[in-house]
Amino acid sequence: MRTIRYLGRLLGEFFGFAWQNKAWWVYPMVIAFVLLGLAITTTESVAPFIYALF
């Protein structure tokens, strides 16, 4: 549970930085990293089942 809170705080810091400094390029980069992280964590548990099929 603490990890989720820290992740939320970190994302808040990034978006606060972008808002304050008008660094709009940060938004797509952070969103892409979050989506990439979600894709990696969700497909980790699927890999053993895929290997069993072949």
LOMI-662422 format. One record per residue: residue number from 0; x, y, z of N, C-alpha, C, CB in turn. Coordinates in nm, 4 decimals, decimal comma, padded with zeros to 6 digits. Glycine has a CB too. Layout:
N
+-----+----------+----------+----------+----------+----------+----------+----------+----------+----------+----------+----------+----------+
! num !   n.east !  n.north !     n.up !  ca.east ! ca.north !    ca.up !   c.east !  c.north !     c.up !  cb.east ! cb.north !    cb.up !
+-----+----------+----------+----------+----------+----------+----------+----------+----------+----------+----------+----------+----------+
! NUM !        X !        Y !        Z !        X !        Y !        Z !        X !        Y !        Z !        X !        Y !        Z !
...
+-----+----------+----------+----------+----------+----------+----------+----------+----------+----------+----------+----------+----------+
***
This chain:
54
+-----+----------+----------+----------+----------+----------+----------+----------+----------+----------+----------+----------+----------+
! num !   n.east !  n.north !     n.up !  ca.east ! ca.north !    ca.up !   c.east !  c.north !     c.up !  cb.east ! cb.north !    cb.up !
+-----+----------+----------+----------+----------+----------+----------+----------+----------+----------+----------+----------+----------+
!   0 !  00,0815 ! -00,1190 !  00,0000 !  00,0000 !  00,0000 !  00,0000 !  00,0867 !  00,1267 !  00,0000 ! -00,0932 ! -00,0009 !  00,1203 !
!   1 !  00,1984 !  00,1175 !  00,0692 !  00,2868 !  00,2336 !  00,0708 !  00,3430 !  00,2634 ! -00,0667 !  00,4000 !  00,2121 !  00,1689 !
!   2 !  00,3679 !  00,1583 ! -00,1449 !  00,4242 !  00,1768 ! -00,2785 !  00,3297 !  00,2569 ! -00,3665 !  00,4545 !  00,0415 ! -00,3432 !
!   3 !  00,2009 !  00,2284 ! -00,3574 !  00,1022 !  00,3019 ! -00,4374 !  00,0983 !  00,4482 ! -00,3950 ! -00,0381 !  00,2384 ! -00,4233 !
!   4 !  00,1086 !  00,4714 ! -00,2638 !  00,1077 !  00,6098 ! -00,2153 !  00,2312 !  00,6849 ! -00,2653 !  00,1018 !  00,6133 ! -00,0607 !
!   5 !  00,3473 !  00,6196 ! -00,2614 !  00,4698 !  00,6834 ! -00,3103 !  00,4640 !  00,7080 ! -00,4607 !  00,5915 !  00,5973 ! -00,2765 !
!   6 !  00,4069 !  00,6132 ! -00,5343 !  00,3921 !  00,6310 ! -00,6781 !  00,3008 !  00,7489 ! -00,7085 !  00,3374 !  00,5034 ! -00,7426 !
!   7 !  00,1922 !  00,7602 ! -00,6357 !  00,1022 !  00,8742 ! -00,6538 !  00,1699 !  01,0068 ! -00,6224 ! -00,0205 !  00,8579 ! -00,5666 !
!   8 !  00,2500 !  01,0068 ! -00,5167 !  00,3224 !  01,1282 ! -00,4805 !  00,4251 !  01,1641 ! -00,5884 !  00,3920 !  01,1106 ! -00,3440 !
!   9 !  00,4936 !  01,0630 ! -00,6420 !  00,5929 !  01,0866 ! -00,7466 !  00,5280 !  01,1426 ! -00,8728 !  00,6676 !  00,9572 ! -00,7791 !
!  10 !  00,4154 !  01,0839 ! -00,9133 !  00,3453 !  01,1350 ! -01,0310 !  00,2947 !  01,2772 ! -01,0068 !  00,2280 !  01,0427 ! -01,0680 !
!  11 !  00,2488 !  01,3033 ! -00,8864 !  00,2068 !  01,4396 ! -00,8519 !  00,3208 !  01,5395 ! -00,8624 !  00,1496 !  01,4426 ! -00,7117 !
!  12 !  00,4398 !  01,4973 ! -00,8195 !  00,5576 !  01,5840 ! -00,8311 !  00,5903 !  01,6135 ! -00,9776 !  00,6790 !  01,5188 ! -00,7622 !
!  13 !  00,5850 !  01,5094 ! -01,0622 !  00,6134 !  01,5299 ! -01,2039 !  00,5140 !  01,6259 ! -01,2671 !  00,6116 !  01,3970 ! -01,2780 !
!  14 !  00,3851 !  01,6026 ! -01,2421 !  00,2839 !  01,6885 ! -01,3028 !  00,2862 !  01,8292 ! -01,2437 !  00,1459 !  01,6272 ! -01,2851 !
!  15 !  00,3189 !  01,8418 ! -01,1158 !  00,3348 !  01,9742 ! -01,0558 !  00,4512 !  02,0500 ! -01,1164 !  00,3541 !  01,9621 ! -00,9061 !
!  16 !  00,5607 !  01,9807 ! -01,1400 !  00,6763 !  02,0412 ! -01,2048 !  00,6403 !  02,0901 ! -01,3444 !  00,7922 !  01,9416 ! -01,2118 !
!  17 !  00,5705 !  02,0045 ! -01,4193 !  00,5341 !  02,0411 ! -01,5560 !  00,4394 !  02,1605 ! -01,5566 !  00,4697 !  01,9219 ! -01,6282 !
!  18 !  00,3466 !  02,1640 ! -01,4627 !  00,2493 !  02,2738 ! -01,4573 !  00,3180 !  02,4051 ! -01,4215 !  00,1382 !  02,2428 ! -01,3552 !
!  19 !  00,4074 !  02,4005 ! -01,3249 !  00,4733 !  02,5218 ! -01,2769 !  00,5713 !  02,5772 ! -01,3798 !  00,5459 !  02,4937 ! -01,1461 !
!  20 !  00,6449 !  02,4904 ! -01,4466 !  00,7484 !  02,5344 ! -01,5399 !  00,7048 !  02,5334 ! -01,6857 !  00,8687 !  02,4484 ! -01,5246 !
!  21 !  00,5769 !  02,5058 ! -01,7083 !  00,5219 !  02,5001 ! -01,8446 !  00,6005 !  02,4023 ! -01,9321 !  00,5230 !  02,6403 ! -01,9086 !
!  22 !  00,6427 !  02,2928 ! -01,8727 !  00,7162 !  02,1894 ! -01,9459 !  00,6163 !  02,0838 ! -01,9917 !  00,8293 !  02,1255 ! -01,8573 !
!  23 !  00,5471 !  02,1138 ! -02,0982 !  00,4393 !  02,0264 ! -02,1442 !  00,4896 !  01,8945 ! -02,2011 !  00,3572 !  02,0973 ! -02,2482 !
!  24 !  00,6168 !  01,8870 ! -02,2333 !  00,6725 !  01,7634 ! -02,2860 !  00,6805 !  01,6546 ! -02,1794 !  00,8101 !  01,7891 ! -02,3440 !
!  25 !  00,6677 !  01,6900 ! -02,0526 !  00,6763 !  01,5917 ! -01,9450 !  00,5521 !  01,5024 ! -01,9427 !  00,6936 !  01,6620 ! -01,8096 !
!  26 !  00,4362 !  01,5577 ! -01,9740 !  00,3109 !  01,4817 ! -01,9665 !  00,3128 !  01,3555 ! -02,0529 !  00,1950 !  01,5698 ! -02,0084 !
!  27 !  00,3405 !  01,3643 ! -02,1821 !  00,3407 !  01,2408 ! -02,2625 !  00,4479 !  01,1415 ! -02,2195 !  00,3604 !  01,2746 ! -02,4084 !
!  28 !  00,5614 !  01,1933 ! -02,1731 !  00,6684 !  01,1048 ! -02,1314 !  00,6281 !  01,0258 ! -02,0065 !  00,7963 !  01,1849 ! -02,1052 !
!  29 !  00,5698 !  01,0911 ! -01,9092 !  00,5279 !  01,0238 ! -01,7866 !  00,4165 !  00,9247 ! -01,8168 !  00,4817 !  01,1262 ! -01,6810 !
!  30 !  00,3224 !  00,9633 ! -01,9003 !  00,2125 !  00,8732 ! -01,9358 !  00,2657 !  00,7501 ! -02,0084 !  00,1087 !  00,9461 ! -02,0235 !
!  31 !  00,3619 !  00,7697 ! -02,0978 !  00,4204 !  00,6559 ! -02,1698 !  00,4939 !  00,5623 ! -02,0739 !  00,5167 !  00,7054 ! -02,2795 !
!  32 !  00,5677 !  00,6171 ! -01,9775 !  00,6387 !  00,5328 ! -01,8813 !  00,5423 !  00,4552 ! -01,7929 !  00,7310 !  00,6175 ! -01,7951 !
!  33 !  00,4332 !  00,5196 ! -01,7521 !  00,3337 !  00,4503 ! -01,6696 !  00,2686 !  00,3372 ! -01,7485 !  00,2262 !  00,5491 ! -01,6194 !
!  34 !  00,2320 !  00,3637 ! -01,8740 !  00,1720 !  00,2589 ! -01,9560 !  00,2698 !  00,1444 ! -01,9813 !  00,1244 !  00,3167 ! -02,0886 !
!  35 !  00,3953 !  00,1767 ! -02,0039 !  00,4966 !  00,0735 ! -02,0238 !  00,5139 ! -00,0104 ! -01,8974 !  00,6305 !  00,1367 ! -02,0644 !
!  36 !  00,5161 !  00,0539 ! -01,7828 !  00,5269 ! -00,0187 ! -01,6567 !  00,4078 ! -00,1091 ! -01,6322 !  00,5413 !  00,0781 ! -01,5421 !
!  37 !  00,2876 ! -00,0606 ! -01,6633 !  00,1682 ! -00,1439 ! -01,6489 !  00,1725 ! -00,2631 ! -01,7434 !  00,0422 ! -00,0615 ! -01,6746 !
!  38 !  00,2178 ! -00,2413 ! -01,8659 !  00,2262 ! -00,3505 ! -01,9628 !  00,3260 ! -00,4559 ! -01,9162 !  00,2662 ! -00,2968 ! -02,1014 !
!  39 !  00,4373 ! -00,4136 ! -01,8608 !  00,5384 ! -00,5092 ! -01,8141 !  00,4867 ! -00,5888 ! -01,6952 !  00,6684 ! -00,4365 ! -01,7762 !
!  40 !  00,4235 ! -00,5220 ! -01,6001 !  00,3775 ! -00,5936 ! -01,4809 !  00,2591 ! -00,6850 ! -01,5093 !  00,3401 ! -00,4949 ! -01,3730 !
!  41 !  00,1734 ! -00,6488 ! -01,6035 !  00,0585 ! -00,7345 ! -01,6311 !  00,0947 ! -00,8542 ! -01,7172 ! -00,0500 ! -00,6550 ! -01,6985 !
!  42 !  00,1932 ! -00,8406 ! -01,8034 !  00,2295 ! -00,9536 ! -01,8895 !  00,3308 ! -01,0466 ! -01,8249 !  00,2846 ! -00,9030 ! -02,0205 !
!  43 !  00,3876 ! -01,0084 ! -01,7109 !  00,4821 ! -01,0949 ! -01,6424 !  00,4174 ! -01,2259 ! -01,6003 !  00,5398 ! -01,0241 ! -01,5214 !
!  44 !  00,2970 ! -01,2198 ! -01,5514 !  00,2324 ! -01,3404 ! -01,4999 !  00,1732 ! -01,4258 ! -01,6114 !  00,1237 ! -01,3030 ! -01,4008 !
!  45 !  00,1608 ! -01,3724 ! -01,7316 !  00,1024 ! -01,4467 ! -01,8426 !  00,2068 ! -01,5317 ! -01,9131 !  00,0371 ! -01,3515 ! -01,9417 !
!  46 !  00,3324 ! -01,4928 ! -01,9062 !  00,4383 ! -01,5595 ! -01,9818 !  00,4484 ! -01,7102 ! -01,9549 !  00,5698 ! -01,4949 ! -01,9503 !
!  47 !  00,4449 ! -01,7576 ! -01,8290 !  00,4558 ! -01,9036 ! -01,8101 !  00,3415 ! -01,9814 ! -01,8770 !  00,4583 ! -01,9360 ! -01,6610 !
!  48 !  00,2242 ! -01,9245 ! -01,8814 !  00,1114 ! -01,9935 ! -01,9442 !  00,1284 ! -01,9985 ! -02,0962 ! -00,0210 ! -01,9237 ! -01,9078 !
!  49 !  00,1849 ! -01,8954 ! -02,1539 !  00,2068 ! -01,8956 ! -02,2981 !  00,3129 ! -02,0000 ! -02,3342 !  00,2497 ! -01,7548 ! -02,3472 !
!  50 !  00,4190 ! -02,0104 ! -02,2530 !  00,5234 ! -02,1086 ! -02,2803 !  00,4691 ! -02,2511 ! -02,2702 !  00,6406 ! -02,0897 ! -02,1835 !
!  51 !  00,3729 ! -02,2742 ! -02,1826 !  00,3161 ! -02,4075 ! -02,1669 !  00,2359 ! -02,4489 ! -02,2892 !  00,2283 ! -02,4131 ! -02,0432 !
!  52 !  00,1832 ! -02,3539 ! -02,3636 !  00,1048 ! -02,3871 ! -02,4829 !  00,1924 ! -02,4389 ! -02,5959 !  00,0269 ! -02,2654 ! -02,5301 !
!  53 !  00,3169 ! -02,3957 ! -02,6008 !  00,4043 ! -02,4369 ! -02,7091 !  00,4925 ! -02,5460 ! -02,6596 !  00,4870 ! -02,3204 ! -02,7630 !
+-----+----------+----------+----------+----------+----------+----------+----------+----------+----------+----------+----------+----------+
***
